[in-house]
Amino acid sequence: MSTEPSTTPAADPADGPEVIVRRAGRLGHLVLNRPRALNALTPGMVDTVREALARWREDDGVRTVLVTGAGERGLCAGGDIVNLHRTVAEGHPEDADAFFDVEYTMNGEIADFPKPFVAFMDGIVLGGGVGISAHGSHRVVTERTRLGMPETGIGFFPDVGGSWLLSRADGFGLHMALTSQHVTGADAVALGFADHHVPAGRLPELAAALETLEADAAIAAVATDPPAAPLLAHRRWIEACYRAGTAEEIVAALEADGDPAAAEAAAHIRAKSPTSVKVTLELVRRAGRMRSVHEVLDQDRTVAHHLIRSADMSEGIRAQLVDKDRDPHWDPAALEDVRDADVAAVFAAPHPSRTEAVEEALS
């Protein structure tokens, strides 16, 4: 097994390069290697992944690409959003725009990759971790998978093309998007976020098999039927309540349903940024009318440009990731106080004067 050089610096020298790029037989293997940060994506990591994919796309010796995460906790917890937002606070929001642009470009390149792209979605798979895996052709989950799009809890939105998948999971997708709740590997298969269920203990065996076998054959040898998907047990109230027209009506339906799980979902939504909840509802519904993941990613670029500059995102990151007091003070504080015009403005193509107007409305 040979290791190709990576120019990505390490977050901690003890961990080695941030992305380990390997060639073994017919396999190109990308290991996200920031285990102390649960492999959160940095700009350098995205660049390294894109460079490797560009090489392997043209290399006839590479038949399959595999992405895995270092450590025992999971594939990837998302993007390094704290450092990205720090650049905004320091007066360089264009740096965050640039990161999102290349990350979303990477997501689209994974969706279009002409060879089998296998992702081991083991353990924690959140936000950007979904983007680097769930657009691939062969998505493998395990009994340890905990997948989610938790962005409404930090004043952001389910980006990385996630709304392409969420919009095609009916009310379950809206439930995931608005509540930020995680789902299991079995749920991920049932809802279209993954394709195969493999026991976690057999992933090393599968990785080795991919060095010599075609992806379909290697996976078939170790895949098992997933267990029952827990979220599907709540189909009745999820399908009924998330059919409501507005975010306020969805929450009211959940609170009136009578099922304790529905009431819990309502409480989760009320705890999130009201602006993000309303933007996310509109985002997922728009994505459902789009024809490709690339249209969705273009929408993500626009929405990210606006929300990365918002006061709610700054407050959400402070409360959840910096001070960790878990007590964000959203503005507006209630769904009823978020104006439709402000939601619509977030979807408007950015230009200097419009960006200033949206920032003023969200600040």
N, C-alpha and C positions, 0 to 999 in steps of 0.2 A: 504494500500500500504506500503510495507516495502522497505527500502533502504539498499542494501548490502554495506559493508564497502569497501572503495577504498583506496589504499596506495599511489595513485598519489597525489603529492603536488599541491597546487593551485598556479597559477601565481600571484594572488592577493587574500589575505585572504577573502576579501569581496565577492568573487565569489564562495567560497567553493572549493571542490575537482575539479581537472581538468576534470575528467570524473565522472559523477554521474551514479551509477549502481543500477538499481531498478528492483524489481520483483513485478508485479501486476497481480494477476490471472494467466493466461496462458502466459503472456507476460514478456519477458526480455527486459528491456529498457535501452539503453545507451544514455546518454545526454553529448555531447561534451560541456565542460563548461569553455571555456576561451573567453567569449563574448567580452572582451576588445581587444582581439587579433583576433577577428572573428574566434575563435575556431581553430586556427592553431595548428597542431599536434606536440606534443613533444614526446621524447622517452618514458616518463612515461605514456603518454596517450595511445600510441600503446601497451605497455605492459599490461595496465589495460583492454583494449578492448580484447586483445588476451586471457587473463586469464578468462574473463567473457564468451567469446565464448567457450572456452574449457569446462567450467563448464556446460554451458547450452546445449552443444552438447549431454552430457550424462544425462541430467536431463529430465526425461519424463514429468515432470510438466510444462516445458517450451515448448510451441508449436510454438511460433513465437518470433523473435528478431526484435527490432526496434531501429534505430539510428536516433537521431535528434540533432540539435544544439541549444545551449542556446542563448538568445538574439533575437533581431528583425532583424538582418542584414543577417543572412544566416547560412547554415549548417557548412561550413568550407572553409577557404580561402587557404588551403594547408598546407604544412609543415612549421615548424618554421625554415626557411632556413637561416635567419640571424645568429641565434645562432649556427646552424650546421656549417655554413661556417666559423664562428669565430674559431671553434675548428681546422679547417684546417689552418687558418692563424697563429694560435698559435702552429702549428707543430704537430697536432694530427689528420691527415686525417683518420686514422683507426676508430676513433669514428664516423665520418660521414658514413663510409662504414658500420659500425655496425648498425647504425640507418636505413639506407636504406635497409639493409638486413632484419631486423625484420619488417619494414613497408611493404616491398614487400611480405614477408611471410604472414603478416596479410591480404593483398589484396587477395592472393591465398586462404587463409582459408575462406574468405568471399565468394569467387567464388564457393568453394566446400561445403559450409555449408549445412548440410542435412535437415535443417528446413527452413521455410520461413524467409527470411532476408529482412525486409522492411526498406527502407531509405526514409526519408522526405527530398528531395532535394529542399528545399525552400530557396529563396534568393540566396546569393552568394555560388557557388559550384565550387571551382577552384582547379586544381592540385591534391594534396592529398585528398581534399574533394571529387573529382571524384573517387579516389581509394577506399575510405571507403564507397562508396555508389553505384556506377554504376556497380560493379561486383556482387551486390546482386540480389536476385530473384524477388523482388517486389520494383521497383524504382518509387517513386512518385514525380512528379514535380507540380509546381503551376504557376499561372500567374506572380509571383514575381521571378521565377527562372532565374538566370544568370549564365550559366555554361561555363567553359572554361579551356583550358590548356595553360597558358600564359608563359610557361617556356623559349621560345626562346628570350623573352625580358630581361631575366637575364643571358643569356649565358648558359642555361641548356637545357633540352629536355622534352617532354611530357612523364613522367615516370609513376609509380604506375600502370603499365599495361594499360595505356591509349591508347597506340598505337594498342592494340588488338581491341578496339572499333573504333578508328579513321580509321584504315585500312579497316574496314568493312562498312564505310560510304562513300565509293567511293571518288570522288573529294571533297566532302564536308568535309571529315575528314582531307584531306591535307590542305584545306583552313583554318580550325580551327587550325591545328597544326602549320602551317607556319606563319600565321598572328597573332596568340594569341588572336583573337577576341572572345568575349563571344557570346553565343547563348541563345535563350529563352527556356522556358519549352516546348513549342510546337515543336521547332526545336529538342530538346533533344529526344522527343518521336519519331519524324519522322526519326531521324538518328540512333536510336537504343541505345541511352544512358539512356533511361527511358522507362517505361511501361505504366504509368497511369498519368492522369492529374486530380488534385483535387483542388478545390478552397482553397486558403490559410486559409480562415476563418473556414474551416471545418476540418482542421488537428487535433485540439484538440478532436473533436468528433470521428475522425478515430482512434486516439491513444487510446481513452477509449474503443472503440469497439473491438480493438485488444486484450484487456484483456480477452474477453470471446468468441469471434468469430474467425473462421478460417480467415486467411489473405485474401483469394480471396473473401469471402463473405463480409467482412468488407469494403474492398476497393470498391467493386462493388456498395455498397450502397451509396457511396459519389462521385464516379468518374464521370467526365463529358468528353464529347468529347473535345479534345484540339482545340484551334483556329487554323487558317491557320498558317503554319510555315513560318516565314518571309524569312528565308534563302533559302527555296525552290523556291522562286520567282526569284532567281538568278541562277537557274539550268543551263541555256544555257551557260553562260560564265564560270561558275565554272567547269562544266564537260569538256568544250573544253580546257580551259587554263591549268588546272592542269593535263591534259593528257600529257603535254610536258615532255621531258626526264630529263632535268637537272633543278636545281633551277634557273639558269640564263635564261633558255628558258621559264620557267613558268612565271617569272617576265616580260620578254619581251612580252610574249603573253598577259598578263594582261594589260600591258601598251599600246599595240597595239589594244586591243579589241574595244575601243570606248565607253564602258559603264563606267560612272563615278564611279560606285561601284567597277568595276574591277581595275580601276586606283588607287582607294583608297586602295584596297587589295595589290597592288604592292608596294605602299608607305609604308604600314605597314610592309611588308616583308623586304624591304630595310632598315628599321629602326632597325631591330632585329640583333642579333649577326650573322654574315655571317657563322661562323663555326657551330653555333647551327642550323641554317636553313638547311645547307647541311647535318648535322648529322641527323636531324629530318626527312628530306625527305627519307634518306636511312633507318632510323629506321622504319618508317611507312610502307614502301614498304617491308622490310624484315618481319615485323609482319604479313603482309597480306599473307605470304607463310607459316606461322607457324600454328601448329595444336591445340594449347591450349594456354590459358592465362599464364600458367606456363612457357612455352617456352619464351613468351614475357617478363615475369618478370625476367627470368634469363638473357635475353638480357639487360634489364634495369639495373641489377646489374653491368654488365660489363661497360656499357656506363656511368653510374653514377660514378663509381670508377674513370674513367678518367676525366670527365668534372668537378667534384667537385674540382679538383686540377688545373683547367685551369685559365689562366689570364682573359679570357672573363667573367667567372662566377663571379670572384672577382669584376671586373669592373661593371658588370650588377647589382649586389647586391648593390654596392656603389651608383650607379646612381639612381636606382629605389626605394631602400628600406632604405638606410642609409642617404646619403646626399639629396636624392630626388630632384636632379637637372634635372633629366630626360634627361641627356646628356651623355650617355655612349660613350666611345671611344674604339671601337672594334679593335682587331688586330688578323687577317687581317681585314681591314676596308671594303672590297668589296667582294661580292660573287666570282667574277672572280679570286680573289687572294687566295682562299682556295683550297689547293691541295687535289686531290683525295686520295693520300697516307695518308694524315693526317686524313681524314674522316675514311678511312679503319682502321687505327690504333686504333681509339676509340672503334671499335668493336672487337678488339683482346683481348683474355682472359688475364687479368692482371697477371704479375709476376714481381718481383723487377726490373729486367733489362729493361723489356718492359715498365713498368710504368714510369721509369725514361726517356726513350726515348720519350714517348708520352707527358709527362710533358714538356720536353724541346721544343718539336714541338709546344705546345699550349701556351707556356709562352712568 
